[in-house]
Amino acid sequence: MAKKFTAYQLKQMQVALAGARELIRNDKEEFICCALYETSCEFTGDYLRQWIMKQISPKTSYYSWLQSQLPAERTLHSREAREGRIQWINWMINELAKEERELRAKRPAKIAVNETKFVLAA
């Protein structure tokens, strides 16, 4: 992930992916990118869809990418493709969470405020 994000944006992406995972798991959506249209804001969804497309390039869908990874005689069933999508989403969530943790660890500690008392001049 080359682009720099805030911890909040990384968390938004994790939430969007978790929502997409549930839509796919419950057969409400079949495709990750379509599920992201329902679970993310424009910025988050656009970035995640670009990230996905970059990972499967030159293929244009997860299914065609996955099929290209299997022996030619192997038939891919829709249930297997759904499980694979869920595993891939889990991987993406874990990658984003790792990056969020690293970002939060680099954040400087909160500055302590001097505790001085305000005294009215007589």
VMD Tcl script that builds the backbone (N, CA, C; Angstrom):
set m [mol new atoms 366]
animate dup $m
set s [atomselect $m all]
$s set {name element resname resid chain x y z} {
  {N N MET 1 A 0.856 -1.172 0.000}
  {CA C MET 1 A 0.000 0.000 0.000}
  {C C MET 1 A 0.901 1.233 0.000}
  {N N ALA 2 A 1.004 1.892 -1.113}
  {CA C ALA 2 A 1.943 3.004 -1.248}
  {C C ALA 2 A 1.378 4.326 -0.752}
  {N N LYS 3 A 0.105 4.514 -0.857}
  {CA C LYS 3 A -0.512 5.778 -0.475}
  {C C LYS 3 A -0.540 5.916 1.045}
  {N N LYS 4 A -0.425 7.144 1.526}
  {CA C LYS 4 A -0.448 7.393 2.968}
  {C C LYS 4 A -1.879 7.701 3.407}
  {N N PHE 5 A -2.296 7.042 4.462}
  {CA C PHE 5 A -3.633 7.235 5.003}
  {C C PHE 5 A -3.556 7.546 6.479}
  {N N THR 6 A -4.600 8.156 6.984}
  {CA C THR 6 A -4.709 8.366 8.419}
  {C C THR 6 A -5.203 7.065 9.052}
  {N N ALA 7 A -5.027 6.955 10.360}
  {CA C ALA 7 A -5.526 5.781 11.072}
  {C C ALA 7 A -7.040 5.676 10.905}
  {N N TYR 8 A -7.721 6.808 10.894}
  {CA C TYR 8 A -9.174 6.818 10.719}
  {C C TYR 8 A -9.557 6.255 9.351}
  {N N GLN 9 A -8.851 6.645 8.291}
  {CA C GLN 9 A -9.149 6.141 6.952}
  {C C GLN 9 A -8.877 4.636 6.859}
  {N N LEU 10 A -7.798 4.192 7.486}
  {CA C LEU 10 A -7.506 2.763 7.500}
  {C C LEU 10 A -8.606 1.990 8.213}
  {N N LYS 11 A -9.121 2.558 9.298}
  {CA C LYS 11 A -10.217 1.912 10.026}
  {C C LYS 11 A -11.487 1.895 9.174}
  {N N GLN 12 A -11.765 2.984 8.459}
  {CA C GLN 12 A -12.930 3.034 7.562}
  {C C GLN 12 A -12.857 1.927 6.516}
  {N N MET 13 A -11.677 1.714 5.969}
  {CA C MET 13 A -11.513 0.680 4.955}
  {C C MET 13 A -11.749 -0.711 5.545}
  {N N GLN 14 A -11.288 -0.921 6.771}
  {CA C GLN 14 A -11.511 -2.213 7.430}
  {C C GLN 14 A -13.003 -2.451 7.648}
  {N N VAL 15 A -13.695 -1.416 8.070}
  {CA C VAL 15 A -15.143 -1.527 8.311}
  {C C VAL 15 A -15.880 -1.803 7.003}
  {N N ALA 16 A -15.493 -1.106 5.938}
  {CA C ALA 16 A -16.122 -1.322 4.631}
  {C C ALA 16 A -15.900 -2.753 4.154}
  {N N LEU 17 A -14.686 -3.249 4.301}
  {CA C LEU 17 A -14.392 -4.624 3.889}
  {C C LEU 17 A -15.142 -5.640 4.747}
  {N N ALA 18 A -15.245 -5.381 6.047}
  {CA C ALA 18 A -15.987 -6.294 6.927}
  {C C ALA 18 A -17.458 -6.342 6.514}
  {N N GLY 19 A -18.016 -5.190 6.151}
  {CA C GLY 19 A -19.399 -5.166 5.680}
  {C C GLY 19 A -19.553 -5.910 4.363}
  {N N ALA 20 A -18.593 -5.724 3.455}
  {CA C ALA 20 A -18.615 -6.436 2.174}
  {C C ALA 20 A -18.514 -7.943 2.399}
  {N N ARG 21 A -17.668 -8.333 3.346}
  {CA C ARG 21 A -17.514 -9.755 3.666}
  {C C ARG 21 A -18.841 -10.364 4.116}
  {N N GLU 22 A -19.573 -9.634 4.941}
  {CA C GLU 22 A -20.856 -10.155 5.414}
  {C C GLU 22 A -21.882 -10.261 4.281}
  {N N LEU 23 A -21.894 -9.275 3.385}
  {CA C LEU 23 A -22.804 -9.346 2.236}
  {C C LEU 23 A -22.494 -10.564 1.376}
  {N N ILE 24 A -21.221 -10.833 1.166}
  {CA C ILE 24 A -20.821 -11.987 0.360}
  {C C ILE 24 A -21.112 -13.287 1.103}
  {N N ARG 25 A -20.781 -13.321 2.377}
  {CA C ARG 25 A -21.020 -14.527 3.190}
  {C C ARG 25 A -22.504 -14.907 3.207}
  {N N ASN 26 A -23.361 -13.894 3.247}
  {CA C ASN 26 A -24.812 -14.136 3.322}
  {C C ASN 26 A -25.491 -14.145 1.951}
  {N N ASP 27 A -24.694 -14.253 0.892}
  {CA C ASP 27 A -25.203 -14.303 -0.487}
  {C C ASP 27 A -26.045 -13.096 -0.881}
  {N N LYS 28 A -25.772 -11.947 -0.289}
  {CA C LYS 28 A -26.455 -10.710 -0.679}
  {C C LYS 28 A -25.731 -10.067 -1.861}
  {N N GLU 29 A -24.443 -10.333 -1.987}
  {CA C GLU 29 A -23.617 -9.870 -3.105}
  {C C GLU 29 A -22.679 -10.999 -3.469}
  {N N GLU 30 A -22.277 -11.016 -4.735}
  {CA C GLU 30 A -21.325 -12.036 -5.165}
  {C C GLU 30 A -19.920 -11.471 -5.294}
  {N N PHE 31 A -19.805 -10.226 -5.727}
  {CA C PHE 31 A -18.513 -9.650 -6.056}
  {C C PHE 31 A -18.064 -8.642 -5.003}
  {N N ILE 32 A -16.777 -8.637 -4.710}
  {CA C ILE 32 A -16.226 -7.748 -3.685}
  {C C ILE 32 A -16.463 -6.290 -4.049}
  {N N CYS 33 A -16.147 -5.908 -5.282}
  {CA C CYS 33 A -16.282 -4.502 -5.676}
  {C C CYS 33 A -17.733 -4.029 -5.592}
  {N N CYS 34 A -18.673 -4.880 -5.974}
  {CA C CYS 34 A -20.093 -4.506 -5.874}
  {C C CYS 34 A -20.507 -4.351 -4.416}
  {N N ALA 35 A -20.036 -5.258 -3.569}
  {CA C ALA 35 A -20.354 -5.167 -2.142}
  {C C ALA 35 A -19.792 -3.887 -1.541}
  {N N LEU 36 A -18.626 -3.464 -2.016}
  {CA C LEU 36 A -18.023 -2.232 -1.493}
  {C C LEU 36 A -18.844 -0.997 -1.845}
  {N N TYR 37 A -19.586 -1.023 -2.952}
  {CA C TYR 37 A -20.460 0.103 -3.278}
  {C C TYR 37 A -21.519 0.291 -2.196}
  {N N GLU 38 A -21.887 -0.788 -1.536}
  {CA C GLU 38 A -22.919 -0.722 -0.500}
  {C C GLU 38 A -22.366 -0.421 0.882}
  {N N THR 39 A -21.071 -0.638 1.086}
  {CA C THR 39 A -20.538 -0.551 2.454}
  {C C THR 39 A -19.525 0.556 2.678}
  {N N SER 40 A -19.204 1.338 1.652}
  {CA C SER 40 A -18.124 2.311 1.822}
  {C C SER 40 A -18.494 3.672 1.262}
  {N N CYS 41 A -17.790 4.674 1.754}
  {CA C CYS 41 A -17.934 6.005 1.174}
  {C C CYS 41 A -17.149 6.033 -0.135}
  {N N GLU 42 A -17.322 7.082 -0.902}
  {CA C GLU 42 A -16.710 7.149 -2.235}
  {C C GLU 42 A -15.189 6.993 -2.181}
  {N N PHE 43 A -14.522 7.755 -1.323}
  {CA C PHE 43 A -13.067 7.708 -1.234}
  {C C PHE 43 A -12.576 6.315 -0.855}
  {N N THR 44 A -13.139 5.763 0.199}
  {CA C THR 44 A -12.715 4.460 0.696}
  {C C THR 44 A -12.961 3.379 -0.340}
  {N N GLY 45 A -14.154 3.353 -0.892}
  {CA C GLY 45 A -14.496 2.339 -1.884}
  {C C GLY 45 A -13.646 2.435 -3.128}
  {N N ASP 46 A -13.416 3.670 -3.602}
  {CA C ASP 46 A -12.581 3.848 -4.795}
  {C C ASP 46 A -11.176 3.314 -4.558}
  {N N TYR 47 A -10.591 3.643 -3.420}
  {CA C TYR 47 A -9.243 3.175 -3.145}
  {C C TYR 47 A -9.200 1.648 -3.054}
  {N N LEU 48 A -10.164 1.063 -2.332}
  {CA C LEU 48 A -10.170 -0.391 -2.172}
  {C C LEU 48 A -10.362 -1.092 -3.515}
  {N N ARG 49 A -11.242 -0.581 -4.354}
  {CA C ARG 49 A -11.440 -1.181 -5.671}
  {C C ARG 49 A -10.167 -1.084 -6.515}
  {N N GLN 50 A -9.461 0.042 -6.433}
  {CA C GLN 50 A -8.189 0.182 -7.166}
  {C C GLN 50 A -7.152 -0.816 -6.636}
  {N N TRP 51 A -7.102 -0.968 -5.328}
  {CA C TRP 51 A -6.169 -1.907 -4.707}
  {C C TRP 51 A -6.459 -3.332 -5.187}
  {N N ILE 52 A -7.730 -3.698 -5.214}
  {CA C ILE 52 A -8.138 -5.024 -5.674}
  {C C ILE 52 A -7.743 -5.221 -7.132}
  {N N MET 53 A -8.051 -4.257 -7.977}
  {CA C MET 53 A -7.756 -4.390 -9.401}
  {C C MET 53 A -6.248 -4.498 -9.644}
  {N N LYS 54 A -5.469 -3.790 -8.849}
  {CA C LYS 54 A -4.011 -3.862 -8.982}
  {C C LYS 54 A -3.511 -5.263 -8.614}
  {N N GLN 55 A -4.130 -5.878 -7.611}
  {CA C GLN 55 A -3.694 -7.199 -7.160}
  {C C GLN 55 A -4.025 -8.298 -8.162}
  {N N ILE 56 A -5.125 -8.167 -8.893}
  {CA C ILE 56 A -5.519 -9.237 -9.814}
  {C C ILE 56 A -5.106 -8.968 -11.257}
  {N N SER 57 A -4.510 -7.813 -11.507}
  {CA C SER 57 A -4.099 -7.455 -12.859}
  {C C SER 57 A -3.172 -8.533 -13.428}
  {N N PRO 58 A -3.300 -8.909 -14.665}
  {CA C PRO 58 A -4.081 -8.306 -15.742}
  {C C PRO 58 A -5.514 -8.824 -15.832}
  {N N LYS 59 A -5.916 -9.685 -14.926}
  {CA C LYS 59 A -7.306 -10.169 -14.937}
  {C C LYS 59 A -8.221 -9.039 -14.489}
  {N N THR 60 A -9.505 -9.180 -14.793}
  {CA C THR 60 A -10.443 -8.108 -14.459}
  {C C THR 60 A -11.476 -8.516 -13.418}
  {N N SER 61 A -11.399 -9.754 -12.946}
  {CA C SER 61 A -12.295 -10.180 -11.872}
  {C C SER 61 A -11.564 -11.186 -10.991}
  {N N TYR 62 A -12.016 -11.279 -9.774}
  {CA C TYR 62 A -11.417 -12.245 -8.852}
  {C C TYR 62 A -11.583 -13.658 -9.404}
  {N N TYR 63 A -12.761 -13.959 -9.919}
  {CA C TYR 63 A -13.036 -15.297 -10.433}
  {C C TYR 63 A -12.054 -15.669 -11.545}
  {N N SER 64 A -11.853 -14.759 -12.508}
  {CA C SER 64 A -10.932 -15.070 -13.609}
  {C C SER 64 A -9.485 -15.165 -13.104}
  {N N TRP 65 A -9.123 -14.343 -12.129}
  {CA C TRP 65 A -7.786 -14.435 -11.545}
  {C C TRP 65 A -7.610 -15.785 -10.853}
  {N N LEU 66 A -8.600 -16.166 -10.035}
  {CA C LEU 66 A -8.511 -17.423 -9.300}
  {C C LEU 66 A -8.459 -18.604 -10.262}
  {N N GLN 67 A -9.285 -18.567 -11.295}
  {CA C GLN 67 A -9.296 -19.640 -12.294}
  {C C GLN 67 A -7.919 -19.767 -12.946}
  {N N SER 68 A -7.242 -18.640 -13.160}
  {CA C SER 68 A -5.911 -18.666 -13.784}
  {C C SER 68 A -4.849 -19.264 -12.859}
  {N N GLN 69 A -5.124 -19.311 -11.562}
  {CA C GLN 69 A -4.180 -19.862 -10.593}
  {C C GLN 69 A -4.327 -21.375 -10.437}
  {N N LEU 70 A -5.410 -21.920 -10.965}
  {CA C LEU 70 A -5.700 -23.348 -10.815}
  {C C LEU 70 A -5.286 -24.121 -12.062}
  {N N PRO 71 A -5.072 -25.412 -11.912}
  {CA C PRO 71 A -4.805 -26.227 -13.099}
  {C C PRO 71 A -5.983 -26.132 -14.077}
  {N N ALA 72 A -5.697 -26.220 -15.371}
  {CA C ALA 72 A -6.720 -26.036 -16.406}
  {C C ALA 72 A -7.896 -26.997 -16.250}
  {N N GLU 73 A -7.630 -28.209 -15.795}
  {CA C GLU 73 A -8.709 -29.201 -15.681}
  {C C GLU 73 A -9.576 -29.010 -14.430}
  {N N ARG 74 A -9.174 -28.128 -13.550}
  {CA C ARG 74 A -9.901 -27.891 -12.288}
  {C C ARG 74 A -11.064 -26.948 -12.514}
  {N N THR 75 A -12.264 -27.370 -12.115}
  {CA C THR 75 A -13.452 -26.527 -12.212}
  {C C THR 75 A -13.659 -25.830 -10.877}
  {N N LEU 76 A -13.891 -24.546 -10.934}
  {CA C LEU 76 A -14.104 -23.756 -9.730}
  {C C LEU 76 A -15.597 -23.615 -9.480}
  {N N HIS 77 A -16.039 -24.018 -8.313}
  {CA C HIS 77 A -17.457 -23.907 -7.959}
  {C C HIS 77 A -17.714 -22.558 -7.296}
  {N N SER 78 A -18.925 -22.055 -7.433}
  {CA C SER 78 A -19.262 -20.726 -6.897}
  {C C SER 78 A -19.052 -20.664 -5.385}
  {N N ARG 79 A -19.334 -21.765 -4.675}
  {CA C ARG 79 A -19.125 -21.795 -3.224}
  {C C ARG 79 A -17.648 -21.601 -2.896}
  {N N GLU 80 A -16.781 -22.245 -3.665}
  {CA C GLU 80 A -15.336 -22.102 -3.461}
  {C C GLU 80 A -14.887 -20.676 -3.756}
  {N N ALA 81 A -15.433 -20.092 -4.806}
  {CA C ALA 81 A -15.088 -18.713 -5.144}
  {C C ALA 81 A -15.526 -17.777 -4.027}
  {N N ARG 82 A -16.727 -18.013 -3.470}
  {CA C ARG 82 A -17.213 -17.171 -2.363}
  {C C ARG 82 A -16.297 -17.300 -1.160}
  {N N GLU 83 A -15.908 -18.525 -0.814}
  {CA C GLU 83 A -14.993 -18.729 0.316}
  {C C GLU 83 A -13.645 -18.064 0.052}
  {N N GLY 84 A -13.182 -18.139 -1.179}
  {CA C GLY 84 A -11.931 -17.482 -1.538}
  {C C GLY 84 A -12.028 -15.979 -1.404}
  {N N ARG 85 A -13.154 -15.406 -1.805}
  {CA C ARG 85 A -13.355 -13.954 -1.654}
  {C C ARG 85 A -13.318 -13.570 -0.178}
  {N N ILE 86 A -13.971 -14.365 0.640}
  {CA C ILE 86 A -13.997 -14.085 2.085}
  {C C ILE 86 A -12.581 -14.153 2.658}
  {N N GLN 87 A -11.810 -15.152 2.258}
  {CA C GLN 87 A -10.424 -15.264 2.734}
  {C C GLN 87 A -9.588 -14.080 2.267}
  {N N TRP 88 A -9.807 -13.656 1.048}
  {CA C TRP 88 A -9.056 -12.513 0.522}
  {C C TRP 88 A -9.413 -11.239 1.277}
  {N N ILE 89 A -10.702 -11.052 1.546}
  {CA C ILE 89 A -11.134 -9.890 2.331}
  {C C ILE 89 A -10.491 -9.942 3.713}
  {N N ASN 90 A -10.472 -11.107 4.337}
  {CA C ASN 90 A -9.824 -11.242 5.651}
  {C C ASN 90 A -8.361 -10.833 5.572}
  {N N TRP 91 A -7.675 -11.243 4.504}
  {CA C TRP 91 A -6.277 -10.864 4.319}
  {C C TRP 91 A -6.144 -9.346 4.197}
  {N N MET 92 A -7.024 -8.723 3.403}
  {CA C MET 92 A -6.958 -7.270 3.228}
  {C C MET 92 A -7.214 -6.545 4.553}
  {N N ILE 93 A -8.202 -7.017 5.310}
  {CA C ILE 93 A -8.495 -6.413 6.618}
  {C C ILE 93 A -7.267 -6.518 7.519}
  {N N ASN 94 A -6.631 -7.680 7.529}
  {CA C ASN 94 A -5.438 -7.867 8.370}
  {C C ASN 94 A -4.302 -6.947 7.935}
  {N N GLU 95 A -4.108 -6.774 6.630}
  {CA C GLU 95 A -3.069 -5.872 6.137}
  {C C GLU 95 A -3.352 -4.432 6.566}
  {N N LEU 96 A -4.599 -4.009 6.447}
  {CA C LEU 96 A -4.975 -2.648 6.848}
  {C C LEU 96 A -4.823 -2.458 8.352}
  {N N ALA 97 A -5.208 -3.474 9.125}
  {CA C ALA 97 A -5.094 -3.392 10.589}
  {C C ALA 97 A -3.626 -3.302 11.000}
  {N N LYS 98 A -2.767 -4.062 10.322}
  {CA C LYS 98 A -1.335 -4.014 10.613}
  {C C LYS 98 A -0.795 -2.608 10.330}
  {N N GLU 99 A -1.186 -2.052 9.201}
  {CA C GLU 99 A -0.727 -0.705 8.856}
  {C C GLU 99 A -1.264 0.323 9.854}
  {N N GLU 100 A -2.507 0.145 10.286}
  {CA C GLU 100 A -3.086 1.069 11.268}
  {C C GLU 100 A -2.315 0.992 12.593}
  {N N ARG 101 A -2.003 -0.223 13.040}
  {CA C ARG 101 A -1.236 -0.387 14.289}
  {C C ARG 101 A 0.132 0.278 14.182}
  {N N GLU 102 A 0.806 0.075 13.051}
  {CA C GLU 102 A 2.122 0.694 12.850}
  {C C GLU 102 A 2.021 2.215 12.862}
  {N N LEU 103 A 0.987 2.740 12.238}
  {CA C LEU 103 A 0.794 4.183 12.204}
  {C C LEU 103 A 0.532 4.728 13.610}
  {N N ARG 104 A -0.312 4.042 14.359}
  {CA C ARG 104 A -0.616 4.493 15.720}
  {C C ARG 104 A 0.611 4.390 16.628}
  {N N ALA 105 A 1.462 3.402 16.397}
  {CA C ALA 105 A 2.675 3.246 17.206}
  {C C ALA 105 A 3.665 4.378 16.947}
  {N N LYS 106 A 3.640 4.930 15.739}
  {CA C LYS 106 A 4.548 6.031 15.399}
  {C C LYS 106 A 4.036 7.376 15.881}
  {N N ARG 107 A 2.764 7.437 16.221}
  {CA C ARG 107 A 2.170 8.702 16.649}
  {C C ARG 107 A 2.835 9.166 17.933}
  {N N PRO 108 A 3.238 10.435 17.979}
  {CA C PRO 108 A 3.875 10.924 19.209}
  {C C PRO 108 A 2.908 10.886 20.390}
  {N N ALA 109 A 3.481 10.684 21.546}
  {CA C ALA 109 A 2.661 10.666 22.760}
  {C C ALA 109 A 1.971 12.010 22.934}
  {N N LYS 110 A 0.820 11.991 23.593}
  {CA C LYS 110 A 0.094 13.241 23.830}
  {C C LYS 110 A 0.929 14.154 24.726}
  {N N ILE 111 A 0.916 15.409 24.397}
  {CA C ILE 111 A 1.683 16.395 25.157}
  {C C ILE 111 A 0.933 16.709 26.441}
  {N N ALA 112 A 1.640 16.640 27.540}
  {CA C ALA 112 A 1.024 16.959 28.823}
  {C C ALA 112 A 0.839 18.470 28.928}
  {N N VAL 113 A -0.314 18.863 29.390}
  {CA C VAL 113 A -0.620 20.290 29.539}
  {C C VAL 113 A -0.151 20.727 30.925}
  {N N ASN 114 A 0.535 21.870 30.972}
  {CA C ASN 114 A 0.961 22.401 32.273}
  {C C ASN 114 A -0.266 22.682 33.120}
  {N N GLU 115 A -0.213 22.224 34.330}
  {CA C GLU 115 A -1.344 22.439 35.214}
  {C C GLU 115 A -1.070 23.667 36.086}
  {N N THR 116 A -1.247 24.803 35.500}
  {CA C THR 116 A -1.066 26.044 36.257}
  {C C THR 116 A -2.450 26.559 36.637}
  {N N LYS 117 A -2.489 27.244 37.726}
  {CA C LYS 117 A -3.760 27.799 38.180}
  {C C LYS 117 A -3.874 29.244 37.723}
  {N N PHE 118 A -5.035 29.573 37.293}
  {CA C PHE 118 A -5.300 30.942 36.877}
  {C C PHE 118 A -5.693 31.723 38.129}
  {N N VAL 119 A -4.981 32.811 38.362}
  {CA C VAL 119 A -5.258 33.629 39.552}
  {C C VAL 119 A -5.630 35.018 39.080}
  {N N LEU 120 A -6.756 35.505 39.592}
  {CA C LEU 120 A -7.180 36.858 39.245}
  {C C LEU 120 A -6.271 37.860 39.967}
  {N N ALA 121 A -5.840 38.848 39.236}
  {CA C ALA 121 A -5.024 39.889 39.859}
  {C C ALA 121 A -5.926 40.772 40.694}
  {N N ALA 122 A -5.447 41.152 41.870}
  {CA C ALA 122 A -6.242 41.962 42.765}
  {C C ALA 122 A -6.210 43.424 42.384}
}
mol reanalyze $m
mol bondsrecalc $m
mol representation Tube
mol addrep $m
